[in-house]
Amino acid sequence: MSIIDLLPSETPIKAIPPGEVVFTQGDPGGLMFVVIDGEVDVLLDGKLIETVRSGGVFGEMALIDSGPRSATAISRTRCLLSPVDELRFRELIVREPEFAFLVMRVLARRLRRMDVAR
């Protein structure tokens, strides 16, 4: 099951052109994003660490811990993104507990990859 499948039909969608900065490392993080369509590059200190594709999420860590962004996100292609703030995140978890599990799985995978890169 994809994270997209768990989003309600009234989910807000934001169109982003290629090359647009979605957020910058160090910015405050009140949103995470679900990639509905397209690709987003995630860069740490200017180095590409991941390309997030349709069905993926990014920005989850800053949303969960209310800390600054740990990376920069730039659209690689034209993208359709669904922004998720803390209230929507909590609502999704209550309505679809699987949503929380899928986000935690993404977060764990990224943390493991960062440990290996050190």
C-alpha positions as CSV (number, residue, x, y, z in Angstrom):
1,M,0.0,0.0,0.0
2,S,1.2,3.5,-0.9
3,I,1.0,6.6,1.3
4,I,-0.9,8.2,-1.6
5,D,-3.6,5.5,-1.1
6,L,-4.1,6.5,2.5
7,L,-4.7,10.2,1.7
8,P,-8.3,11.4,1.8
9,S,-9.9,12.5,-1.6
10,E,-10.0,16.1,-0.5
11,T,-6.2,16.3,0.0
12,P,-4.7,19.6,-1.0
13,I,-2.3,19.5,-3.9
14,K,0.4,22.0,-4.8
15,A,1.9,22.1,-8.3
16,I,5.7,22.9,-8.3
17,P,7.7,23.6,-11.4
18,P,11.1,21.9,-12.0
19,G,14.0,23.5,-10.1
20,E,12.0,25.1,-7.4
21,V,13.3,25.1,-3.8
22,V,10.6,23.6,-1.6
23,F,12.5,24.3,1.6
24,T,16.1,25.0,2.6
25,Q,18.3,23.3,5.1
26,G,18.0,25.2,8.4
27,D,14.5,26.5,7.7
28,P,11.8,26.0,10.3
29,G,9.8,22.9,9.5
30,G,6.0,22.9,9.9
31,L,5.1,20.8,6.9
32,M,6.0,17.5,5.4
33,F,5.1,16.6,1.8
34,V,3.8,13.6,0.0
35,V,4.9,13.4,-3.6
36,I,1.8,12.7,-5.7
37,D,3.6,13.0,-9.0
38,G,7.2,13.9,-10.0
39,E,10.6,13.8,-8.4
40,V,12.2,15.9,-5.6
41,D,15.9,15.9,-4.8
42,V,16.9,16.1,-1.2
43,L,20.4,17.6,-0.6
44,L,22.5,17.7,2.6
45,D,25.1,20.4,2.6
46,G,24.6,20.6,-1.2
47,K,25.2,16.9,-1.8
48,L,22.3,14.8,-3.3
49,I,21.3,12.2,-0.7
50,E,18.0,11.0,-2.2
51,T,15.5,11.5,-5.0
52,V,11.9,11.1,-3.7
53,R,9.4,9.9,-6.2
54,S,5.7,9.5,-6.4
55,G,4.3,7.9,-3.2
56,G,7.3,9.1,-1.2
57,V,7.5,11.7,1.6
58,F,10.0,14.3,2.6
59,G,10.2,16.9,5.4
60,E,8.9,14.4,7.9
61,M,11.7,14.8,10.5
62,A,11.2,18.5,11.0
63,L,7.5,18.1,11.2
64,I,7.8,15.4,13.9
65,D,10.4,17.0,16.1
66,S,9.6,20.7,15.3
67,G,13.3,21.3,14.6
68,P,14.9,23.0,11.7
69,R,15.1,21.4,8.3
70,S,18.0,18.9,8.1
71,A,18.3,19.1,4.3
72,T,17.2,21.1,1.3
73,A,14.5,19.9,-1.1
74,I,14.4,21.0,-4.8
75,S,11.9,19.7,-7.4
76,R,13.7,17.8,-10.1
77,T,10.7,17.6,-12.3
78,R,7.3,19.2,-12.4
79,C,5.7,17.9,-9.2
80,L,2.4,17.6,-7.5
81,L,2.9,17.7,-3.7
82,S,0.5,17.3,-0.9
83,P,1.5,19.4,2.1
84,V,0.8,17.9,5.5
85,D,1.0,20.0,8.6
86,E,1.0,18.7,12.2
87,L,-2.8,18.8,12.5
88,R,-3.3,16.8,9.3
89,F,-0.5,14.5,10.2
90,R,-2.3,13.7,13.5
91,E,-5.7,13.3,11.7
92,L,-4.2,10.9,9.2
93,I,-2.6,8.8,12.0
94,V,-5.9,8.5,13.8
95,R,-7.9,7.7,10.6
96,E,-5.2,5.5,9.0
97,P,-2.7,4.1,11.6
98,E,-0.9,2.5,8.6
99,F,0.1,6.1,7.6
100,A,2.2,6.5,10.7
101,F,3.9,3.1,10.1
102,L,4.8,4.0,6.5
103,V,6.3,7.4,7.6
104,M,8.3,5.7,10.4
105,R,9.6,3.2,7.9
106,V,10.8,6.0,5.6
107,L,12.4,7.8,8.6
108,A,14.2,4.7,9.8
109,R,15.5,3.9,6.3
110,R,16.9,7.4,5.9
111,L,18.6,7.3,9.3
112,R,20.2,3.9,8.5
113,R,21.5,5.3,5.2
114,M,22.9,8.3,6.9
115,D,24.7,6.1,9.5
116,V,26.3,4.1,6.7
117,A,27.4,7.3,4.9
118,R,29.4,8.5,7.9
